[in-house]
């Protein structure tokens, strides 16, 4: 149980840092993916393809 919790916690921290680093790099281009509960949970469940889909949605919508 505790091992699963720490594995999930590591994933959450990794994807929050990945999202933050992407926002630092892409901010000058005007592409910012918000860091909130929905984006982090979807990144934890779906992985990096979810980040690409968020980027695609933001580029197409705005």
Phi, psi and omega in degrees: 000310181292327178295319178294321179297315180292327175295317177294320179297320177296320178296316180298313179298317180299314183287330174294316178293323177296316179294319178295317179293323175298317180296325177295320182284320187268353181300320178297336178272355178086014179253112180230123175263120183294143177264101177219181186297321182294314181292320181292317179295319179292326176292320179295319182283319187256340177087202185295327176302331176293323177296317178296323179290324175297318178298315179297318178297317181292320180293319182286327183279325184242000000 
